[in-house]
Amino acid sequence: QQAIDELVEAGSERGVQVAVYRDGRQVVDAVAGVADPDSGRPVDAGTVFYNFSILKGATATVVHVLAERGLFGYDTPVADLWPEFAAKDKQAVTIRQVLDHTAGVPGIPPDTTVEDLCDWDRMCAAVADAELWWEPGTKVGYHAYTFGYILGEVVRRATGKRISQVLAEEVGGPLGVAGELWFGMPPSEHHRLARLEDEPGAAERAAQMLASLPSDLPMFRSAPMELFPSAEFGNRPDPLAADIPAGGKMSARAIARMYAALLGEVDGVRLLTPERLREVTAVSSSGTDEVFGMPTRWGLGYGIGLPDGSRDTAFGTGGVGGSFAFGDTATGIAFGLTKNRVSEDFATATRLTQLVTGAA
């Protein structure tokens, strides 16, 4: 509490939530600052934040729950469930390769708009028609948007339900946090959201950085720069209402509770068996990311390690803007950080994860 109060008082953050579970029991439920600077509405434990890719972990969790039910295996080709995906020689791409970002389909069309992202059928048709960037399984590269659409459509084809419905029925509902864990959030609930703001000077620094980079970098081909996550994007009502399961809307306690229920039992609910947890949190792919150029390690849908590179036993996902969530198989800790200032780095997440893991 002292740490996040200091961040808000110093102006480093505007509104923050931190939730921590250990061995299935919540041990931290801390909030600070305001959810909406215009109205002064304070952050509370139930405030919902749009924190971008942090909810890739929930997308992966839905897939694992269904795999455990036997609806498909990790080495099932995506095209077995979604035949149209086989176009352009993608028939061999497996669910495992999508989960560990080696599928070779990291890009969306360069003319994609925000409105397109909100149109499920349009985006799935575009992804199905995409060409491979590399032979599946041979390289690793972040599938920023395609991760959500591919796995979401796999879930829809396997169950007949949208992934948002399956998330509510199989994860959020049993854990009692369906109202705080969303892909598409109904407009009637938007009043509960924190309002995002960009870090001061971030737009100018980003523009200068992008202008200094070679124009042929793979990241520029993966998605239009206009779709790079920002406060403006995260405050628009159409992405807030749409299923874009490469990201989502959540409270810190909801995402921490999900990771706690992956690690073990939470109020009688355990999402995965210990055997499957070991499988999905083992390193499945690693190397230099073909899209963004940094070292990377993935389990099946979860990044391995904390923002500072430590703790191989930690699995989770961060989001553009600086939010982060993880579980740690060695300590039984599950952690969630949500915030409404869209930062350029993970400085806050690094400080808070070090504080939590150092106390373990």
Order of alpha helices (4+ residues) and beta strands (2+ residues): alpha-beta-beta-beta-beta-alpha-alpha-alpha-alpha-alpha-alpha-alpha-beta-beta-alpha-alpha-alpha-alpha-beta-alpha-alpha-beta-beta-beta-beta-beta-beta-beta-alpha
